[in-house]
Amino acid sequence: MERLISLMLLLSLSNLGFGRVLKVSPSGPLTSVADAVRRAAAGDTVLVYPGVYYEKGLVIDKPIHLKGIGQPALDGEHRYEVVTIRSGGVTMEGFVVRHSGYSDWNDLAGIRLAAVRHVVIKNNQLDDTFFGLYCQNSDSCVLENNTLHSRSDSARLAGNGIHCWHCNGMQLLNNTITRHRDGIYFEFVTNSLIQGNRSFYNMRYGLHFMFSHNDVYDGNRFEHNEAGVSVMFSHGVNMKHNLFADNQGGGAYGILLKEITDSRIELSRFVHNTVAIYMEGTTRVQVSQNVFRDNGWALKVQASCSDDTITKNNFLGNTFDIATNGSLVLNNFDRNYWDKYDGYDLNRDGYGDVPYHPVSLYAMVAEKNPSVMMLFHSFIVSLLDRTEKVMPSITPADLVDHIPFMKPITL
Amino acid sequence: MNKIIKYVVLDILRNKILVSYTVLLFAITMTMLFLQDNQTKSLLSLLNIVLIVLPLVSIIFSTIYYYNSIEFIELLVCQPIRRSRILLSIYAGLALSLLIAFGIGVGLPLLIMDHSLTSVLLVLIGALLTIIFSALAILGSVFMRDKARGIGVAILAWFYFSLLYDGLVLFLLFQFSDYPLEKPSIVLGSLNPIDLGRIILLLRLDSSAMMGYTGAVFKSFFGSAGGILLGFGILTLWMVLPLWGAVRRFNHKDL
C-alpha cells in the first residue's frame, strides 16, 4: 500500500518536472484558478500566488498539481462548494479554503473528493466551511497537515470535519479539527490509517465511525468534544497511543464501543472523562496497557459484552473503576493495577494474593438510579460498600481480577 | 462579653481532652498526607474525618462542657449581664477553642502541605461544621435540664445528621426513583449541614462522575460561585437558627 503511494508520489514528481507551470495571481498573467485549470494539461503545475479568489465552485477534473504559495485564499462566498476534485492524481497544497455554502439537503464541503484515487490534500487551512474535507467513493488518498475549523455555533449548522464515505486505503495524518459536528466521520471506510490528528471542541463526536473495518488509529488526541468518541459496528479496529480527555457530560464518553469485534485498544490514555470506555455488545476486544486517570467511570461494561480482555491497565483516581448492568460476566479482567485495591502480597511476586472486585455496590446502585450520586462518600454509603465487600450479594461475583498488580504498571 | 469568652477559652484550652483531640487530628492529617501517594485519596480520607469525627466531638464536647459549667453560668446570671450575652459568650468561647483545635490539627498542616482550592474548601467546611454542631449542642443542652438526657440528645442528633438522614434520603430516592428527583435532592441536600458540606466538596473531588444528569443539576447549582456562596449561606443559617432558639429559651429559663 505504502509502496504504491510512494510510487505514485514519485510519478507525480516526475510529472512536475516535465509538465508546464501555470501561474495565477491577482495581477496576472492568469487571474482565475478555474481558468488555469482549464488551460492545464494532465501533469501540469498550477502555482497560485497570494490573493483572494472567488471561483464560484472550482472543479478540478484532470491530474494536476495545484500549489498555493503564501496561503492564497479560495472563497466560497457562503454559497458554493469551494473545491470539487473529480480526477485522480491531484495534489492540492498550501491554500486557505473558506466560507463554503451551507445547505440543508446538500453536503457542501470545503474540498470534496468525488470518486477519485491517489489524491493528496496537504497543508491547507479550511476555515468556516460547512463540511471540511468530504471524501466519497475514494481510494488511497492522503489528507495531511490540514487545519479545519468551523465557525457555526450549533450542531445543526455544522458539518463534519473530515467526512469519508465508502473509502478505502485513506491516510489521515496530523490534521487539526475543531468546532465541527463530528471531527472525523467514517462510514464504510476500510484499511485506512488515522495518525497524529487532533480533534477537539467539536459539537458532537471527536471521532465517529460505523462499518469501518481494519483501520489503524495511532497517536490521535480527542479532547473536549461534546459527546466524546463513538465507534460502532466494525471489526479489526486497532487503536493505540491515543489520548481521550475531558469529554464530560451525561452522554459523553471517552470512547463508546458498540458492536465492535476483534479489535484492540492499547497504550492509550483516558483522562477526566465522565465515562472513559463504554462497551456494549463488544466481542473479542482487547483493552490493554492503557491509563485511566480521574474519570467518573473508567469502564462501563454492559452484560452484552463477551470474550473481551481487560489487562495490564492502570486505574488511578477514578470515582468508579467498573460499572455493569447485570450479573453475567463473560470477560476477563485479570492483571490490572487498581489504586483502590487494598490486598496484600505475602510471597512478593508483585501480584496481590486476594482477588479484587472492581465493581462497588454503589456503582451498581448508581447505574440503576443516578440521582443517588448525591449521597456518594457519605457514611452510610461507605458502610453499605464495606458490607457488600464482605458479603457480596448485588455486585457480580464473577467480575473479578484474580491477580491484581500491587504497584502501577510502568507504561 | 470578651472577658467571659477569654475565661471560657482559657479554661477549655487547659482541658486534656481538647489537647488530645488536637493531637489526634494532627496525627491523622499528617498520616493521610504522607502515607497516601494519591492527593485525591488523602483528601477523601480527610473528608471522612471532617464529616464524621468533627461533628461528633464538637457536639458531645460542647454539651458536656455546658452541663459542667452550669454553676459558672448561675454565678454569671447573678451579675448585671444580659442573659443572651452570657450564653453567646459561652458558645463563642466553646466554638473558638474547638476551631483552634481544628485549625492546628487539620487546617494548618493541610494548607501548608496541599494548597489547592479543594483543601481550602475542606478546611472552611470543617470549621463551619464545628461551629454548627456546637450551636446544636447549646440548643440541646438549654432545652434539657438533665445532663444524661442532654448527652443522649446530642448523640442522637449526631447519629441523625450523619447516618439516619442519609438513610432516609436513600430510601426516598429509591421509592420515588420514577420521578425527576434532581430538584428535590438539592433541597434534601441543603437540609443537612453534613450533606451540604459533602456535596460542595464532592463536586470538586469527583467532578467527572458528577457530570451525569443529576450531577449536572447539582453542579450548575452548587458548582458555580453563587452556588458555593448560597451553600455557605445555608450553612451559616444552620449556625444562626439553633443559637437563636437557644437564646430565646435561655432568656426565659428558670435556672
Interface residues (C-beta under 8 A of the other chain):
Chain A: Q248 G249 G250 A252 H272 N273 T274 D294 N295 G296 W297 L316 G317 N318 T319 F320 D339 K368 N369 P370 S371 V372 M373 M374 L375 F376 H377 S378 F379 I380 V381 S382
Chain B: N38 T40 K41 L44 L47 N48 L51 I52 S162 L163 D166 G167 V169 L170 L173 F174 S177 L181 E182 S185 L188 G189 I194 D195 R198 I199 L202 L205 D206 S207 S208 A209 M210 M211 G212 Y213 T214 G215 A216 F218
